[in-house]
């Protein structure tokens, strides 16, 4: 059984976006800063001159920005009334002027109205908690509303919110909570959500508006404020300077969720999961700033700092009450490697009769590279290709029969890394083609002779595999170098470059942020592009993704698919004879595999739920549905390999408890997360079986092996 998908199915059918509550809380009056208005104008100058597909900033663009901005604020259409949209209609063609004239009053005024509506809807949600609900009534709740019309009256939006709160209540009731605890839980939930909403800053409003603008140009052009730029840099170099702790906001406390092995926090032995940071001081004797009630990113900004500098934490231990004794803990900041996002290896053993084959799996979450270290000439700069090279050498020593590169949900990253990673599996040759703004085409090639792995190869992709992942998978496919397994990839066939606006205007200090802008389109070496259509797998696996709402084809302004002349290249292998044989074996195996059949049932059920887009608010009906889910789990425990892994506690982790993550005990939340993470990965296992089949065929058929495997030397 696919426990992960089953959990997604349950969550999809029951979860609602929490409504905040606490009308007494004062909302900040947010106004645009002068540098934000200037940054918007500079961004417009850059985008209208240098973007791959320049779009004039005029009334037509303004109308699109308006729609994008409303969607970013109220995508589910649960706060604004149609009357509000009519009231704002005059702004529809004025947002271009707001940017060009450096006056962002209008977008901030729109946000102010949104603030008011959030507070009002929250007040109504709270009033419903005093009345309770009739769960015997036969009615349903539509939980996805992005394509629904705006509510036309106060009565209509009140009824929508009544059903939302009723569903929140019913979820808790079905999980065994009594009415008193339900009211307490929801009251606190709505209050906390509004407290979080009140922490929104003008930087957040500006960032949201700017992305509403940039994404009218194309889906992958974005604005990064100063802090967002820092986070993007961290995601690429997979390191930061700090204490090595994963933090989360819980009941207004900055709470330690995880300690990074080898980091200052873990090595000190003075901190543990659940401890709460209530103050942060700079230097051994510096003053401590209280961070109770702060946004998590603001607290993190204080904790990070220069390498080898000292940060002092005022900590309330996990076991202490609110008035418990605090501890002052001094830590020396160090460079922290984000190993969770680094390439990793594992080995899956596949039994086939009397034979056992070893499939080496390399999981690559992102194509990372420490750009700044590389530019400075650091020979040990962080690199996905370098890490994968080391893992391949280890797998060769492990004498694996085949290698599977898992790129599921790898959204891309460094283009150079995609090219160099391809070179680990092919000899010298072109990897992709790029067409720039002027229409000039250049070919990017692997220039390193030889390969690191010349054996059987598979690439596992899904709808979340995008950009650099698609470049790599497409090149492997075009060279006939490996089997592509999974589902249609995202379809992002464009190249982005980051423009530092401060460098552009020669600012000494960061002030304006950055634009990540589309500057080229890439094409496969066969002349086609991955744009819009993505990479089509050689062997398809079931998909739980809603392709209509996720992927390049879901954007209304995506660049079209097109084709150019193919590059000159020599295929490394020919898989035409191999793929049909593997497909036959795959089809026969999954037809007998209970776990795989259950997965397909879950996918079918999920698609039915999506299409229906309704959930019953009848307690009797919902209890029937819950009982059916429990029966499904119970029956699968007896008949499937994955089900046998379950016990009662794991089973409970897959059931909806009606709570949000920050409402659970931290130990319980981590335990549930661990159950889902460690559930059997049916698609990965089947991919390993496919490669085991390939290894078997190539071992017994010399002629087939000669046509499939590359004629290159290892290096």
C-alpha angles and dihedrals in degrees: 000000000000099000093180093056093044089055090049089051092053093046092047091053097046113024124101130181107263117247114224125231139197114095093184090068113102115233116220118247103235123202132179118259121229093244090054092055089048092048090052092053094047090049090053091051091052096045096047092050109033109024118116089242105026113210120197114237102233141121092295091054090044091058091053092047089052092054092045091050093051089048091052091052102038108011093157092048095232101126110040123066123215086252089060091052090050090049091053094046093100089065093057095092098030103069093086088056090047089058098041094043092046093237113124096175093118099055090046090049089053089052091049090057088049089053090054093050093049090054092046095048089047092054090053092048090055094049089058091059089067093056105045124209143268105238093181091072116105105234139124138220125224104217100184115056108158091115096040123102120259114268109267099208143023089250091055095051091043089055090049091053092044089059093045093053091041089056091049089052094046093051090056092044092053088050089060102262120144122232095259095053090043091056091047092049096048094042090054092043094054092044093051092047092054091047088055090047090053089059092065111122134205087256089062093049091048092047091051093049094046092052089049084058100041093048091057086066093052136326096256102047110101142170119234121200117209095273093043088052090054091050091050090051090051091051091055100045094036092223143089138173113252144092101294102248132131108222135195136184111249123169092337091308125114097233129194108241099172139002116222111233110249094014124126093256094054095041092051091064088211100100132061140178111286096030113133124225109215100165141023127202130188115227130000094287102022123124118271120240114213110232100180107137094011125136111265093239092054091052091047090052089058094047094050118073147126119337114265092015120126126247122187119210124203100212132192104202119239093245095048124097123235090276094042126128116281127221126215110216123185117204132180111229116238138178108277121205114215095221094170088074096043124099114275135187135216136165127233117199114213120196117213111175107300092343126089117198126195118222114194112215122202113191113201115183096181140000096248131183132166096233097185094049090048092051090050090056097250103163091203097053115150109268134169091213093052091049093047090049089057092048092050090052089052092049091052089055087049086056095230118184095220142001126232119194109205110209098163111146091001100144095192131252128177116033090202091056091052090054095046093045090055087054090063088069104032134048120243115314148103119308104181144347127233128204115198134201092280091051093250115147125213129181119227112208143185104243099183116105119229131014137259094219122027098167134094112318138190132181119206115205139168138182089284092059104103146161110346089022089057092047090054096043092045093051092049089049095046092050090050085235101134147001116267110215131184133036138328108293126235100273102230106151100164134101122226130201126193116235115199104215092198092055089048093058093032098245115173093211131040108267113134106039128217142294119221099206135183108244104163146009121234128218134197118252087251088064099253124108132231088221112125095345099055122194117320112218122235089224117028126217128194116280127213091187123111098230091190091065103029128052137041093293089062091068116087093209100046117136113258126251113264141162139227134185114300119251120243109262140143116232114238093212145354117239098175094105095038103052097061091051092049091047092054091051091045093051092048093049098047090048088065098035111101093196092054092047090051089050091054090048090053092049091050091049092048091053090050090052091050093050093047093046091188135105126195119246092199111112092212092052094045092049089053090052091048092049090050089053091051091049090051091052093045095049092047091052088063101041108034136060092230091049091056088062090064126094129178094273092050090046090054090052089061094051121088111255094183092238133119118233095256090052095061128084105267093236090052092048093051091046091052091047090051092051092053093044093050097044115123112281101220096180093051091048093050090048088054089051090052091054090046088055089050093050090051093050093047092049094053099037113056093181092053091046091052091055095046108039121070122253094226135121123245118241 
